[in-house]
Amino acid sequence: MSDFVMAKTNAGIRTLAGKDSRLGQVKVFDKTIATPMAVSENGFIGIYQAGGQKRIPGLLPKFEDVPETLTVIHISDVNEFDLIVDNKSGLGGAILGGLIAGDGGMIVGQAISGGKAKSIDLQIKTRDFKNPQIIVPLYRHESLIGVLNPSASITKAIFGKVTSAATGEAKQREQEIQELLSQLDNVYHTHKSGSGAAAQQASSADELSKYKKLMDDGVITQDEFDAKKKQLLGL
């Protein structure tokens, strides 16, 4: 049983983001994504955590209020992003740039629409020694099959496939996550590009090794690996 029980009405990420003067103009991702996020034009990233009540251990059931929060970090404090698919690194600890948007989007598409993943998390490694790593849940298969569409799990169990409604939900989730990655990439190029991050990019050989592992793990196909190999080698 979970120690955290949702039992309060929350204002939501849009209200909290509007009250934070650091964020300014933001693009909010909160339609289908597991953890609502906001990305601002001035380089700040907001990560939302809903409030509720947390169970206090003891013989009698007692709870304490946990307020909703919005964790805000700036892109300049981020060392790297990575996509964690089913608890495995998808990008091998990629420094933003084209990796998080283009290649991250490809991994998301294979994982969700391809039905190969049960979970996708965004791992953020920061320069803050007090909070050096933030794990942001982006996608949970269980929240799609059986919660948003309970009949889909029954259909899958009987016929070995999901309903068209569930397929549509999966496509929406895939699209929102890809839009988030693209927005993060845009913020990176605007506020961090040219600050030395490019020098940290892995060599072509290292990149090929990463993609070879993705292919071996079944995350990408042979054709996708061959296309990326040609791109990296300039063929």
N, C-alpha and C positions, 0 to 999 in steps of 0.2 A: 504494500500500500504506500502511496506517495505521502511524503511529509508536508507537501505543499498543496493547499486546496484553494481553488479560485472561488472567492466568496465576496468580492467587492466590485463595485463599478469603477472602471478606470477611465481617465480622461483620454488616454490614447497618445500615440506618438505625435500626431499632428498638433495637439494642444501643447504638449511638452516642448516640441521643437519650436513652436511659435513663441514660447516664453523665454527661450534661450537666446540671448542677444548675440552669442558667438556665431550662430548658424546662418542668420540672414535668410536669403532666398534658398530654398531647399527643394529637392525632388524626393518624394516619399515613396517607399516601397512597402506596402502593407496590405495588398489585396490577397495574395495567396502564399506569400513567403512565410516560413515558419517563425522567423524573428523580424518584426518590422524594423526598417532602417531608414535613415534620412541622410542624403548626401548634399552638401551645400556647395555653392559656386565658389565660396572663399576657402575651400579645402577642408572643412570640418565634416566629420562622419558621426552620426548619432545612432546608437544601438539601444533599442527599447526593451525593457523588461517589465511585464505586467505585474501589478500588485496582487495581493490576496492575503491569505492567512496560512501561517506555517504551524504545523502541529508540534506541540511541546511534549516531549517524552514524559510519561507518567502513567499512573493507574487510571486517572480520570482524564477524559478528553479535554484538552485545553489548547487554545490557539493564540498566536500573537500576530498582530497586523504587520504586513510587509508592504511598504509603499512601492508604487510603480517608480521606475527610474529611467533616466536617459543618460547612458554613458557617452560622452563626447570626446573624440580624439581628433587631432589634426594629422593630415597626410604626411607632414614633415616628421612626425613622431613614429611613423610606421616603417619598419625595416623590410618586411615582406608580407605577402599574402600567400595563402595556399588553399587549395580545395581539398577537403578530406572526404573521400567517397568510401562509405562503409568502413570507416576507421583507417583507411589507407590514403597516403598522400597522392593527390592526383597530378600536381604540378612539380613536386620535388622541391618545394620552397622557392617559389618564383618571385623575383622582384618585379612587381607590376609590369608596366609597359604592355606590349602586345600579348604577353603570356596570359595575364589574368583575364583579358577580354576575349581575344580570338580563340586561344587554345582552351581557356577555361570554359568558354561557351560551347566548344565542341565536346568537352568532357561532360558538361551538364546535359547536352542533348542526348548523348549516348546513354548516360546514366538514367535519365528520367523517361524519355520517350522510348528508349530501347528496353526499358523495364529491368535494367541490370542493377539498380541501386535501391537500398532501403533507407539510406541517409546520406545527406550532403551537408557538410559544415564548411564555413569560411573561417580559416585560421588566420588571425592577425597577430604578428609578432611586432612588439613595440619597443621603443627606447626607454620606457618607464620601468625601472627596476622593481617597483612595487606591483606592477601589473604587466609583466613582460609578454603575456600571451592571452589573447581573447579568442574564445571559440564561439562562433555565432551559428546556431542551427539554421540552415536555409531550407531544408527539405526533409520530410519524414514520410516514408511510404505509408505507414500506418495511419497517418493523418489524412491521407488521400483515399486509400482503400479501406472502407469500413467505418469511417467517421463522417466524412463529407458525403460519402455515397455508400451506405451500408449494404445495399443490394449487390454492389460490385464484388465484395468479398465472397458472397454466396455464389454469384455467377461464376467467379473464377474457380471456386472449389468444385463446382459441378461440371462446368464446360471447359475449364482450363484457360479462360480468357476474361478480360474485364469488359464492362459495358462501355458503350460509346460515350456516355456521360463522364465516366471515370477517365477515359482517354482524353476528353476535352479538358478536364481539370488538370491532367498531367501536362498538357500543352501550355496551359495558362501559367502553371508554375515554372515550367522551363523558360518561358518567355520572360517572366518577371525577374528570374535569377539572372538571365543573360543581360537584361537591361541594367540590372544593378552592377554587374561586372563591367559593363561598358561605361557606366557613369563613374565608377571608381577609376577606370583607366583614363577617362577624360580629366578627372580631378588631378590625377598623377601628372599627366603631361602639362597641365596648366600650372601646378604649384611646385612640382618636384623635379620635373625633367630638366636636365642640365646641371643638377646639383651634385653630380657625381654618382648618381644611382646607375646610370648607364654603364659606368665602368665596372659595375658589379655583375653585369650580365654574364652568364655562363658561356663558354666557348661553344662552337657548333658541334664539336664532338660530344660535349657534355649534354647538349640539348638532344642530340640523336640518341644518346643513352637513355635519357628520360623517356623519350617517345617509344623506344624499343621496349622498355619496361611496361609502359601503358598498353602496348600492343600485346605483349606476353600475358598481361593480366586481363586481357579481353575488354579493356576500356575503350580502345580505338581499334579500327580494322586495319588490315594489311594495306589496303588502298590509301587510307588516311595517313598511315605511317610513310608510305612511299611518297605521297604528295608533300608531306612536311620535310622529308629528306631532301627532295629536289629543291624545295624553297630555301632550306638552310645552306645547301651546298651551291646554290645559284645555278642549278642545272636547267 
